[in-house]
């Protein structure tokens, strides 16, 4: 897999270009934050009883 390959996509009217490695890194960080937030929310809700 070529992580330096440029990926082009469009959000709204703006055209974006980004290396595949950076796009995967941003996706991984986002998923990590989502899972962390779910876990912390579950633990917080568990303690509210």
Backbone bond lengths (Angstrom), bond angles and torsions (degrees), N, CA, C in turn:
res aa  C-N    CA-C-N  psi(-1)  N-CA   C-N-CA  omega(-1)  CA-C   N-CA-C  phi
1 X - - - 1.453 - - 1.527 108.13 -
2 X 1.307 115.83 129.88 1.457 121.34 -179.80 1.527 109.10 -90.42
3 X 1.339 116.23 103.85 1.463 120.39 -177.60 1.523 112.79 -75.46
4 X 1.325 117.35 -13.87 1.468 120.58 178.93 1.525 111.98 -91.36
5 X 1.329 117.67 0.48 1.466 121.52 179.47 1.530 109.12 -65.02
6 X 1.305 116.88 133.14 1.462 122.19 -178.48 1.531 109.18 -80.98
7 X 1.321 115.88 127.91 1.460 122.52 177.53 1.522 107.50 -106.24
8 X 1.320 115.54 128.30 1.470 120.41 179.43 1.522 108.53 -108.97
9 X 1.339 116.03 134.49 1.457 120.74 177.38 1.520 108.67 -150.74
10 X 1.320 115.18 167.36 1.453 120.29 -175.03 1.525 109.17 -124.96
11 X 1.327 116.97 129.31 1.457 122.85 173.84 1.521 106.40 -119.93
12 X 1.318 115.47 112.25 1.458 119.52 -174.97 1.515 110.27 66.95
13 X 1.316 116.68 -122.71 1.468 120.86 178.48 1.526 111.81 -101.01
14 X 1.318 117.37 -4.44 1.460 121.58 -176.45 1.523 111.16 -91.16
15 X 1.326 116.73 134.90 1.459 122.76 173.35 1.527 108.66 -92.66
16 X 1.326 116.92 133.62 1.452 122.63 -178.76 1.517 109.50 -120.31
17 X 1.324 115.95 144.03 1.459 123.08 173.38 1.516 107.19 -130.81
18 X 1.328 116.37 132.21 1.445 120.70 -175.41 1.530 109.24 -153.03
19 X 1.336 118.69 140.79 1.465 119.44 175.56 1.528 110.96 -63.26
20 X 1.320 116.52 147.31 1.459 122.17 -177.70 1.525 111.33 -59.38
21 X 1.331 117.64 -38.23 1.463 121.02 -179.75 1.520 112.06 -61.85
22 X 1.319 117.03 -41.25 1.467 121.41 179.35 1.525 109.92 -67.54
23 X 1.327 116.78 -40.56 1.458 121.32 179.13 1.530 110.82 -62.77
24 X 1.335 117.16 -42.78 1.464 121.06 177.34 1.527 111.48 -66.49
25 X 1.323 116.99 -38.03 1.461 121.08 177.88 1.526 110.93 -63.51
26 X 1.325 117.62 -44.68 1.465 121.10 178.00 1.523 111.35 -63.66
27 X 1.324 117.01 -40.08 1.464 120.98 177.41 1.517 111.67 -64.60
28 X 1.329 117.25 -41.13 1.467 121.19 178.67 1.514 112.21 -65.40
29 X 1.327 116.81 -43.15 1.465 120.61 178.20 1.522 110.19 -63.30
30 X 1.335 116.78 -41.63 1.470 120.57 179.21 1.524 111.10 -61.53
31 X 1.324 116.89 -46.22 1.470 120.34 179.04 1.525 111.48 -62.81
32 X 1.327 116.83 -39.23 1.461 121.17 178.57 1.531 110.80 -62.68
33 X 1.341 117.17 -42.60 1.462 120.99 178.50 1.525 111.66 -67.46
34 X 1.329 117.30 -37.37 1.465 120.87 178.14 1.526 110.13 -63.98
35 X 1.333 116.89 -48.29 1.466 120.61 -179.69 1.529 110.64 -64.27
36 X 1.328 117.76 -40.34 1.459 121.15 177.48 1.521 111.93 -63.17
37 X 1.326 116.82 -40.46 1.460 120.70 178.19 1.515 112.26 -66.75
38 X 1.333 116.64 -39.51 1.462 120.22 176.36 1.520 111.12 -61.96
39 X 1.326 116.20 -44.47 1.464 121.02 -179.28 1.532 110.98 -64.42
40 X 1.336 116.25 -46.60 1.463 119.55 -179.51 1.523 111.29 -65.40
41 X 1.334 117.71 -38.36 1.460 120.81 177.30 1.515 111.86 -64.83
42 X 1.327 116.21 -39.63 1.462 120.21 177.57 1.529 110.70 -64.64
43 X 1.329 116.62 -44.50 1.479 119.89 179.50 1.524 111.32 -65.52
44 X 1.332 117.68 -39.64 1.455 121.49 178.95 1.536 109.94 -64.52
45 X 1.316 117.03 -44.56 1.465 121.30 179.48 1.510 112.56 -66.29
46 X 1.327 116.60 -32.36 1.456 121.52 179.30 1.537 110.42 -66.64
47 X 1.325 117.46 -33.75 1.463 121.80 -177.69 1.524 112.52 -82.72
48 X 1.315 119.55 -6.36 1.465 122.90 -175.92 1.535 113.14 -86.00
49 X 1.303 117.85 1.42 1.465 120.45 -176.00 1.508 111.90 -69.36
